[in-house]
Amino acid sequence: MDAETAGLKVLDTAERLFDERGVQAVGMDAIRAASGVSLKRLYQVFPSKELLVEAVLRRRDEAVRGAIAAHGAEAAQGPYERVLAIYDWLGAWFAEPGFRGCAFINAFGELGGVTPSVAAIAREHKEAVRAYLAEQTDALGAPRELADQLALLANGAMAVAGITGSPEPAAQARAAARVLLDAAAAR
């Protein structure tokens, strides 16, 4: 098996196992066994578990940013709708079988205090989502702090949905976001 194929198999497997069990509960041997990649090849591709965790989070970051942008583009009527589309996307994500919360919140909770690279990736991701919201609220002429408030709603919905196993927090966050957007528009 070539390094590229092995790397993709390991990333896919690690992402699934980290989501199911948490990062600290999954060892490299479990990833090897579940992926079918030899331990020697696994360590050639990812010399440490920390590097593997970073790669999983960076890939997830790219996927989430792409999904948010694509979902927002489908709601192309304007920035107001693009903001609300994020909460619709969250609702669909929360309803997926096996949803266990946000990988960035979960990884930060497990490793953020002891693994600076994981903390940095989680912060970068959350800032990127906030920046997307800021683009939309700036286009509306809304106050700068509205993007922060909308990001808090999204992150809170992620945490609650991960804990409760319900997609309902997305709809609740969407309703609150609508109130905030309408209040900003009324100014």
C-alpha positions as CSV (number, residue, x, y, z in Angstrom):
1,M,0.0,0.0,0.0
2,D,1.5,3.4,-1.0
3,A,1.9,6.2,1.5
4,E,-1.0,8.3,0.1
5,T,-3.5,5.5,0.2
6,A,-2.3,4.5,3.7
7,G,-2.5,8.1,4.9
8,L,-6.1,8.4,3.7
9,K,-7.1,5.1,5.3
10,V,-5.5,6.2,8.6
11,L,-7.1,9.6,8.5
12,D,-10.6,8.2,7.8
13,T,-10.2,5.6,10.5
14,A,-8.7,8.0,13.1
15,E,-11.5,10.5,12.5
16,R,-14.2,7.9,13.0
17,L,-12.6,6.4,16.1
18,F,-11.8,9.8,17.6
19,D,-15.5,10.8,17.1
20,E,-16.7,7.6,18.6
21,R,-14.4,7.2,21.6
22,G,-12.5,10.4,22.0
23,V,-8.9,11.1,21.1
24,Q,-7.2,9.9,24.3
25,A,-9.1,6.6,24.3
26,V,-7.8,5.6,20.9
27,G,-4.3,4.4,20.6
28,M,-2.2,4.0,17.4
29,D,-2.6,0.2,17.6
30,A,-6.4,0.5,17.5
31,I,-6.1,2.8,14.4
32,R,-3.7,0.3,12.8
33,A,-6.1,-2.6,13.4
34,A,-9.2,-0.8,12.2
35,S,-7.5,0.7,9.2
36,G,-5.6,-2.4,8.0
37,V,-2.5,-0.3,7.6
38,S,0.7,-1.8,9.1
39,L,2.1,-0.2,12.2
40,K,5.3,0.5,10.3
41,R,3.5,2.3,7.5
42,L,1.3,4.2,9.9
43,Y,4.3,5.6,11.7
44,Q,5.9,6.4,8.3
45,V,2.9,8.5,7.4
46,F,2.2,9.9,10.9
47,P,5.3,9.7,13.1
48,S,3.3,10.6,16.2
49,K,-0.3,10.5,17.4
50,E,-0.1,14.3,17.9
51,L,0.6,14.7,14.2
52,L,-2.3,12.4,13.3
53,V,-4.7,14.4,15.5
54,E,-3.5,17.6,13.9
55,A,-4.0,16.2,10.4
56,V,-7.5,14.9,11.3
57,L,-8.5,18.4,12.7
58,R,-7.1,20.2,9.7
59,R,-9.0,18.0,7.3
60,R,-12.2,18.5,9.3
61,D,-11.6,22.2,9.4
62,E,-11.4,22.3,5.6
63,A,-14.5,20.2,5.3
64,V,-16.6,22.3,7.7
65,R,-15.5,25.6,6.2
66,G,-16.4,24.2,2.7
67,A,-19.8,22.9,3.9
68,I,-20.7,26.2,5.5
69,A,-19.7,28.2,2.5
70,A,-21.6,25.8,0.1
71,H,-24.7,25.8,2.3
72,G,-24.5,29.6,2.5
73,A,-24.2,29.9,-1.3
74,E,-27.3,27.8,-1.7
75,A,-29.1,30.5,0.4
76,A,-27.7,33.2,-1.9
77,Q,-30.6,35.6,-1.4
78,G,-28.3,37.7,0.8
79,P,-26.2,37.8,4.0
80,Y,-29.2,37.5,6.3
81,E,-30.1,34.2,4.8
82,R,-26.5,33.0,4.7
83,V,-26.3,33.5,8.4
84,L,-29.5,31.6,9.1
85,A,-28.3,28.9,6.6
86,I,-25.4,28.0,9.1
87,Y,-28.0,27.0,11.7
88,D,-29.9,24.9,9.1
89,W,-26.6,23.2,8.2
90,L,-26.0,22.6,11.9
91,G,-29.4,21.0,12.3
92,A,-28.7,18.6,9.4
93,W,-25.3,17.7,10.9
94,F,-26.7,17.2,14.4
95,A,-29.3,14.8,13.0
96,E,-26.6,12.6,11.4
97,P,-26.3,9.1,12.9
98,G,-23.3,9.0,15.2
99,F,-23.1,12.8,15.8
100,R,-21.1,13.3,19.0
101,G,-20.4,17.0,19.0
102,C,-17.9,19.3,17.5
103,A,-14.5,17.7,16.9
104,F,-12.8,21.0,17.8
105,I,-14.6,21.5,21.0
106,N,-14.1,17.8,21.9
107,A,-10.4,17.8,21.0
108,F,-9.8,21.1,22.8
109,G,-11.6,19.7,25.9
110,E,-9.4,16.6,25.9
111,L,-6.1,18.0,24.8
112,G,-6.2,21.8,24.6
113,G,-4.5,22.3,28.0
114,V,-1.6,20.0,27.2
115,T,-1.2,20.1,23.4
116,P,-0.7,23.6,22.2
117,S,-1.0,22.6,18.5
118,V,-4.5,21.1,19.1
119,A,-5.5,24.3,21.0
120,A,-4.2,26.4,18.1
121,I,-6.1,24.5,15.4
122,A,-9.3,24.6,17.4
123,R,-8.9,28.4,17.9
124,E,-8.1,28.9,14.2
125,H,-11.2,26.9,13.2
126,K,-13.5,28.8,15.6
127,E,-12.1,32.1,14.4
128,A,-12.6,31.2,10.8
129,V,-16.3,30.4,11.4
130,R,-16.6,33.7,13.3
131,A,-14.9,35.5,10.4
132,Y,-17.4,34.0,8.0
133,L,-20.2,35.3,10.2
134,A,-18.5,38.7,10.4
135,E,-18.4,38.9,6.6
136,Q,-22.2,38.4,6.5
137,T,-23.0,40.8,9.4
138,D,-20.6,43.5,7.9
139,A,-22.6,43.1,4.6
140,L,-25.7,43.8,6.6
141,G,-24.2,46.9,8.2
142,A,-24.7,45.3,11.6
143,P,-22.6,46.0,14.7
144,R,-19.3,44.2,14.9
145,E,-20.2,42.3,18.0
146,L,-23.1,40.6,16.3
147,A,-20.7,38.1,14.6
148,D,-19.4,37.1,18.0
149,Q,-22.9,36.6,19.4
150,L,-23.9,34.5,16.4
151,A,-20.7,32.4,16.8
152,L,-21.6,31.9,20.5
153,L,-25.0,30.6,19.5
154,A,-23.6,28.2,17.0
155,N,-20.9,26.9,19.4
156,G,-23.5,26.6,22.2
157,A,-25.8,24.6,19.9
158,M,-22.9,22.3,19.0
159,A,-22.1,21.6,22.7
160,V,-25.7,21.1,23.7
161,A,-26.5,18.9,20.7
162,G,-23.4,16.8,21.4
163,I,-24.5,16.2,25.0
164,T,-28.2,15.7,24.4
165,G,-28.0,13.9,21.1
166,S,-30.8,16.1,19.7
167,P,-30.7,18.3,16.6
168,E,-33.2,20.7,18.4
169,P,-30.4,23.1,19.6
170,A,-29.8,24.1,16.0
171,A,-33.4,25.3,15.6
172,Q,-33.3,27.1,18.9
173,A,-30.0,28.8,17.9
174,R,-31.5,29.7,14.5
175,A,-34.5,31.3,16.2
176,A,-32.2,33.3,18.5
177,A,-30.0,34.4,15.6
178,R,-33.1,35.6,13.7
179,V,-34.0,37.8,16.7
180,L,-30.5,39.2,16.8
181,L,-30.4,39.8,13.1
182,D,-33.8,41.5,13.2
183,A,-32.8,43.7,16.1
184,A,-29.6,44.7,14.2
185,A,-31.6,45.6,11.1
186,A,-34.0,47.7,13.2
187,R,-31.2,49.9,14.4
